[in-house]
Amino acid sequence: MAGTSTSERGAWNSKLGFILAAAGSAVGLGNIWKFPFEVEAGGGAAFVLVYLIFCFILCFPVLITEIAIGRKTQKNAVGAFDSLGFSSWNFIGKLGILSGIIILSFYNVVAGWAFGFFVEMVTGNFQIGSQFSEFTVDIIKIGGYAILFLTTTAIIVSRGISAGIEKAAKILMPTLIIMIVGLLIYAFTLPYSGVGLKYYLIPEFSELNLQTIGGALRQAFFSLSLGMGALITYGSYLSKKENIVSSAALITLFDVGIAFIAGLMLFPIVAYSTGGDMTDVQGGAGLIFTVLPGVFESLGGTLGAIVGGGFFLLLSFAALTSTVSLLEVPVSYIVDEHKKSRKAAVIISAAVIFILGIPSLVGNGYSAFFTQFITYVGADAPTDVMTFLGHLADTFLLLGGLLIVSFTAFVWKKESLYEELSYGYVGFQTSKVKTFLNFAITILCPALLAILFVLVVLSNFFGISIIN
């Protein structure tokens, strides 16, 4: 095979390292501040059930497919299609790399906010929540936090697969879990914690309608880093002896589990902040950056600094596990296709991403142009550049996921996929997993992704909210 050798590219030292790194790619800020409120809005446990179903009937097959393409070719998201002999399809990989770059350009800014709030909490500045709008326009401060965060990401990626990404994942992911569990245990001791748990867990099947089912489908796809080439890239470093199917199942369970436990942690804190009044509870950045600092302040100076600092450090860790995978996608492409050293590829990628992130950095009140960047058809108010880029990336990711499964089923052919999956999985060819994949990749996944693509475009750009 022409190109960079496996030894030069690097490889995972263990299956655990791969699983933790891939799960870390999926686990991000959305697991902490979005998933719990999607659960609440969708009817609690009823939403979780539908979400789990979609994770395994839609995301699991796509996840398997991406990893298999990467391992088969031992190439980046673009080179993988060239290596398979279908260069005309490598635009899928290019679309994925573009998506990852767009996402990291604004995600790094939000990660900088999270790290900045960690610093503010541990220094006792609980008023930062009420000053959030002032915080986001202090571009020197948040720009510094964003540079620090991107630099940390770049250092990890520059050290390679086993010594950098895998080693970091083995530290970050267990620490992330310990922090969530620690905060969860403390949250259970707060007044009204039972109210928050009931609000989160008791199923309300009356609220489970087509809109919330669509929301569960959307949340499932976007929670697992699909469609951007990250899993093709991570799969390219995987040994032939590893079982892709079991690895994909563990990655899926890891992501879902952390998102669910984050809800168990967060809702008791929210219930405490509202005195048990759970009407009109809103999630997202507003809750995280404006409401919760006041909650931490009410705990008292030292305790508030410990709990608040721990919470925002948790957010920072969750963000870092994602930014590492996002940066690795363009870095792998530059190393493979342009024969640059890993360190040079990291410097080039990080510099470009930071520059592209400047509009998002200034687009939250500092710059009127980027704060009121675009007005969608039929919208009453303009949308800021960060939200617009998020909508654009969503569209690209869904299109990428749809194209990947379609390519696998009808161009590369399922038999080629099954041959690759047989490595590390004795008996795959006669397994029920193969029967399921046969149906999922040819019919179920293309249909669901096509429907979701249309619904997301209508929701994001035209204000037609058919899904949550």
N, C-alpha and C positions, 0 to 999 in steps of 0.2 A: 504493500500500500504506500503510495507516495505521500509525502508530507512529513509532519513532525512525528517522531516515534513515540511509543507509549511511555518509554522511560523518560523522555524529555518532557512529555506532557504531564506526567505524574499519574498516580493511581491511589485509590482508597486502600488503607492498610487493613481495614476490617469492614465487615457488613454493618456493624454497629455504627461505625463512623459515617458510612454512607447514609444510613437511615436517619441518624441525628442531623446530619447536614441537610438532607432533603426535607426532613420535617421542619427544620429551622427555616428553610426557604419559605415554607408554607405558613409557619407561625409568624405573625406580625402584629402590627398595631390594631388591625381590624379584628383580630381574635379577642382583643381586650375591650375595645370600645364600641365595636359594631355588632358582633355576633350575639352577645347577650340581649341586646335590644331588638334584634331581629327575632330572637326567640320569644321575647315578651309580646311584641306586636303580632306575632303569628300564632299566638295561642299557647305559649309555654311549651310543655312537653310534647304537645301535638306537633309543633313546628320542628322540634328536635328529631322526632321520628321521621318526618318527611325529609328533613335535611339529611339525615343518615342514609335514607334510602337513595337519595340522589347522589350522595357522595360515592356510594358503591355501584349504582347502576350507570352513572354517567362519568364521574371523575376517576374512579378506579380503572376502568378500561383505557381512558385517555392517558392516565399516569403510566400504566403498563406499556402502552404504545410508545410514549416518548422515551422512557428509559431504555426500551428494547432497541429503538433506532439508534440511540446514543451508543449503547454497548456494542451493537453490531458493527458500527462504523469507526468507533473510537475517534469521533470527530465532533467539532463544534456544531452549532445549530444550522449553519449554512453548509459547511463542508460535508455534513452527514448526507445530505441529499445528493451532492456531487459524488460521494463515495459509493452510494447505492446505484449510481448510473442514471440519475434523473435530475440533471442539472437545471432543467427548465422549471423544476419545482423548488429550487433553493430559495425562491422569493419568500417561502413560508418562514424559513430561518431568518431571513433578513427582516421580515415583518416582526418576528419575535424579538430580535435584537433591538430593533427600533422601539418596540413596546417597553422592553426592560430599561432602556436608556431614558425614555420619557418618564416612566414611573420613578426611577431612582432620582431623577432631577428634582422632582417635588417631594418625594418621600424623604429624601435627605433633609429637607427643610423642616418637615414635621418631626423627624427624629431629633433634629437640633432643638426644637421646642421642648420635646420630652426631656432631653438631657439638660437643657437650660432650667427647666422646672425642678429637676433633681437638685441642681446646684442651689436654686432659690429655696427649696424646702429645707435642705440640710443647714442652710445659713439662717433659717428662721423667718424668711420673708413670705409669710402666708398671704399677704395682701396681693401677691402676684396674680392670683385668680381674678380679682376685681380690676387688675391692671393689664389684663390679657391683650386688649386692643392696643395699649401703649407698648406692650412687650413686642408684639409682632411688627411694629413699625420702627423698632430700634434695630435697624439693619446691621449696625456694627456688631452689636451683641449677638443677635441670632445668626448673623453671618459667621461670626467666630465659632459659635457652637456647631454650625453646619460644617464648617471646614474641619473642626476637630473630629466630628463624627465620620465624615468622609475619609479623613486621613487614617482613622482607626480601621475603617473598612478596607482601605487600600493596603495597609500594612499586613493585615490578615491574608488578603488575596495574594499579595506579592510573595508570600512565603510558600506558596504552592498548595497542592492538594492535601497531602498527608501532614506536612509540617505546619500548614497555615489553616486552611478551611476545616479539615477534619479535627485537628487539635483544638481549634477554637470551638467547634460544635460540641466536642466532648466536655468542654468546660461550660459553655454558655447554656446549653439545653438543660443539663441537670440543675445548674444554678437557677435557671428560669423556673423550673418546676418547684424547687425548694422555696423560692421566693413567693410563688403563687400560693403554695400550701401554707406557708407561714402567715401570709396576709389573710388567707381564708380562715385559718384557725382564729386569728385575732378578730376578724369580722364577725364570726359567730358569737363573740362575747358582747357585741354592741347591742344596746337597746333597739328593739324593733327588727332584729336580724331575722326572726321567724316570719315577720310580715314580708320582708324582702324575698326570702326563700320561697314562700308560698306564691308570691307574685310571679316568681321566675319558673317554678316547677309544676304548679298545678295546671293540668291541661285544660284549655278552653276550646273545645272542638267547634263551638259556634263561631269562633273567629278564624277558623281554618277554611278559607275560601280560595278561589282561583288566584286571587291577587297574592295571598300569602304563600300559596304553593309555588307560584312563580318566583316569589322572593326567596324561598328556600332553594330553588333551583339555581338562582343567581348567586346566592351566598355560597352554595356548595362549589360551584365552578371557580369563583374568584378566591376561595380560601386555600386553594392547593397549588398556586403558582403554575397553572397550566397555560399552554399556548404561547409562552414567551421564550421557549428554548432552554430554560434553566434545567429542566429535567433531562432533556436530550444531552446537554452539556455534562451534568452530573453523572448520567448513565454512561457517558463515554469513558469515565474513569473506573468503571465497575468491572470486576473480574468475571470471567465466564462461569466460574464455579458457583456463583451466587444465584439464589432463586429470586428472580425478578418479581414473580407474583406475590410471594410472601413478603418481600421487601415493600412492595407497593401497598399491600394491606396494612402493614405496620405504620407506614408513613401516613396513610389516611387516618388510621385510628389515633395516632399521635396528635395530628392536627385537630381532629374533632374533640379529642379528650381535653386538650389544653384550652380550647375555646369554651367548652362546657364548664370546666372548672373555674375559668375566669369569671363566668357568670355567677357561680356560687360565691366567689369572693366579692364581686362588685355590688350585687343587689342588696346584701345586708348593709353595706356602706351607704348606698343610695337611700335605703329605708331610714337609716339613722339620720341622714342629712335632712330628710323631709318630715321627720317626726312620725313616721309610719304612714304618711299620706302618699300613696303611690299613683295618684291621678295625674295624667299628663306628664309622666316621666319621659324625658328625652335623652337619648344617648348621643354618641359622637363626641367631637372635639369640644363642644360647648360644655358638656358635663365634665369631661376630664380636666379641661384647663381653666374653667371658671367656677364650677360648683365644688368639686372635691377639695381644692386648696382650703376653702372655708371649713370643710369638715375636718380636715387635718388640724387646722388651727384650734378648733373646739376641743381637741383631745389634750391640749396643753402643749407648752413649748417644747420640752424634750421629747415626749411621746409623739407629738405631732410631727416633729422633725424626723424621727425614726420611721414612723409609719408612712408619712408623706414622701420622705426621701426614698424609702424602700419601694413605694408604689411607682414613682417616676423612674427609678433605676430599673425596675421590672419592665416598664414600657421601653426604656432605652435598650435593654437586652433583647426584647422581642423585635425591636426595629433592626438591631444589628444583625441578628440571624438572617433577616430578609435582605438587608443591603449587601451582605457578603455574596449571596447567590445572584443578586441583580448585577453586581459588578463583574462577577466571574463570566457571565454570558458574553459581553463584548471582549473581555480579556482573552478568553479562549479562542474567539474568532480571530483576533489580531495575531495571537501566537501561532495558530494553525495556518491561516491563510496568508498572512503577511510576514511570517517567519521572524517576528520580533521576539526579543526576550520577554519573559513574564514581567519583569520589573518595568521595562519600557512600555509594555502594553497596559500595565496598571496606571502608570503616570499619564499616558495619553488618554485613556478612558476616563479616569477620575477628573482630569482637567476639563475635558469636553463636557462631562456631566455637570460639573459645578457651574460652568459658564451657562449651560442650558437651563440650570436651575435658578439663575438670577431673577428672571421674571416672576417665578413663584416666591422667591425670597422677598421681593418688593411688592408683590401683588396682594397683600393683605392689609392695605390701608396706606402704605408709604407712597406708592405710585397710583395715581388715579386711573391711568391708562390700563395698567395690568390688573387693578382691582375691579374695574368695570370693563373687562376685556372684550366680551362678546355678548350680544343679545340674541338668544335663540328665537326661532320662528314661534310667534304666539306668546312669547314670554313677556311678563310685565316689568322685569328688572334684568339688568345685565349680570353676567356670570364672570367671576374672577378667573384668572388664567390657570390657577392650580386646579380648580374644579373642572375647567374645560379640558385640561390635559388628562385628568383622571377619566373623564368620559371618553376621550379619544383613545386612551390606552385600553379601557374596557372593551371598546369596539374591536380594536386590533387583536386583543387576546382571544376573544370569542371567535373571530374569524380565523385566527391561527389554530385554535383547537378544532374547529370544524374542518379546516383544510388538512390537518394532520391525520385525523381518523379517516377522512375520505381518501387521502393519498395511500394510507396503509391498506384500506379495504379494497380499493379498486385500481391502484397503480403498482405499488410495491407488492401487493397481494397478501392475503391473510396467511397463506402457507409459509411465506418468508418470515412473517412475524412468529408463527408457531414454532418454526425451526429454531429461531433465536431463543424463545422462551423455554425450549426443551433443555437448553444448557442450564444445569443447576437445579432442574426440576424433573426428576425421574418419574415417568408416568404421565407427563403433561398431555401427551397426544391422546390419551384415553380418558382424561379427567373431565369432570363437569365444568371446570373453569374454562376449558377450551370451548365447550358447547355454549357457555354463556357469552364468551368473547366473540364467538362467531356471530351471534345475534346482535350483541351490543355494538360492535364496530361497524357492521354493515347497515344496520337499521336504526337501532335505538339511539346511539350517540349522535349520528348525523342529524336525525330528526329533532332531538331535543336541543342540540346546539343551534340548528337553523332557526328554530322557534325562539330560543332565548336571544339570539343575535338580533332578530327583528324587534323583539320586545324591549331590549335594552336600548337600541337606537331610538325607538319611539319615545321611551321614557327619558333618556338623557338629553336628546337634542330637540324633541318636539313637545315635551311636557305631557305626553299621553301616558299616564301612570297606570299601565295595565298590571304592573308588578310592583311590589314594595321596594 
